[in-house]
Amino acid sequence: MLFPDLPARLAEVRDRIATAAARGGHGQKVTLVAVTKTYPADAIRESWEAGVHDVGENRVQEAIGKMAAADVPVRWHLIGHLQRNKAKLAERFALIHSVDSARLADALDAAGVAGGRALDVLLEVNVSGEGTKGGWAPHEVRAEAERLATCVGIRVAGVMTMAPFGASEEVLRATFSGARAARTVVREAGHPATELSMGMSGDYEIAVEEGATMVRIGTALFGARVA
Ligand SMILES: *Cc1c(COP(=O)(O)O)cnc(C)c1O
């Protein structure tokens, strides 16, 4: 076993998620997405054996390599930037969390139409306004969601956000509640929009308190990344 501590760490994370969900009072179900980027395929196999069903990677090529190497029936989530010229590869994933531009949304729509199956996606919302992050500002979400309402190649299942690294609890709450409001806007535009992907190792409890339905957790499960 490459990750002998994984079962105990997983139990603790699941416990903290359940407690945070009860505190938050949103009544949502929370899916734990184990983020295995930079770790070998063993991380995925051992996660599956420990009862994890959802795995997230931030690079398409790395993910596709590990799909073959790990060979377990997890759901694969793409959580990092996707180049438009790789939109066709999106069909290998259960959910694309990181749709960060209108041009990428259009490329995925075209890929879904060409493949004969709508691709499940989340719109990335840049609540904090950091220049280094992609995605739509909260005030841009309504227009984009309305523009995408007629697309048949994608199914907008919700929104994703990332909080500023090391932010105060106040900023984290503002970021996560802003994403929750953006999901309502997407739903009002006619999309299914049930999912709210937010929260990483350092901030997932606050994200769950604010209504996260998916948390993306790497280091709290597998230890520090060396890369
Ligand atoms: C790496 C990554 C995570 C997980 O980060 P940890 O701090 O290791 O839990 C979550 N979301 C995205 C988009 C990431 O790239």
The ligand as an SDF file (V2000), in Angstrom:
LIG
                    3D

 15 15  0  0  0  0  0  0  0  0999 V2000
   -5.4950   20.4450   -6.4370 C   0  0  0  0  0  0  0  0  0  0  0  0
   -6.8890   20.9070   -6.4680 C   0  0  0  0  0  0  0  0  0  0  0  0
   -7.7670   20.6130   -5.4020 C   0  0  0  0  0  0  0  0  0  0  0  0
   -7.3530   19.8530   -4.1550 C   0  0  0  0  0  0  0  0  0  0  0  0
   -6.4630   20.5970   -3.3850 O   0  0  0  0  0  0  0  0  0  0  0  0
   -5.9850   20.0890   -1.9460 P   0  0  0  0  0  0  0  0  0  0  0  0
   -5.5720   21.3480   -1.2640 O   0  0  0  0  0  0  0  0  0  0  0  0
   -4.8530   19.1520   -2.1790 O   0  0  0  0  0  0  0  0  0  0  0  0
   -7.1110   19.4390   -1.2820 O   0  0  0  0  0  0  0  0  0  0  0  0
   -9.0850   21.0410   -5.5180 C   0  0  0  0  0  0  0  0  0  0  0  0
   -9.5230   21.7320   -6.5930 N   0  0  0  0  0  0  0  0  0  0  0  0
   -8.7140   22.0310   -7.6260 C   0  0  0  0  0  0  0  0  0  0  0  0
   -9.2690   22.7850   -8.7800 C   0  0  0  0  0  0  0  0  0  0  0  0
   -7.3750   21.6390   -7.6040 C   0  0  0  0  0  0  0  0  0  0  0  0
   -6.5810   21.9370   -8.6340 O   0  0  0  0  0  0  0  0  0  0  0  0
  1  2  1  0
  2  3  1  0
  2 14  2  0
  3  4  1  0
  3 10  2  0
  4  5  1  0
  5  6  1  0
  6  7  2  0
  6  8  1  0
  6  9  1  0
 10 11  1  0
 11 12  2  0
 12 13  1  0
 12 14  1  0
 14 15  1  0
M  END
$$$$
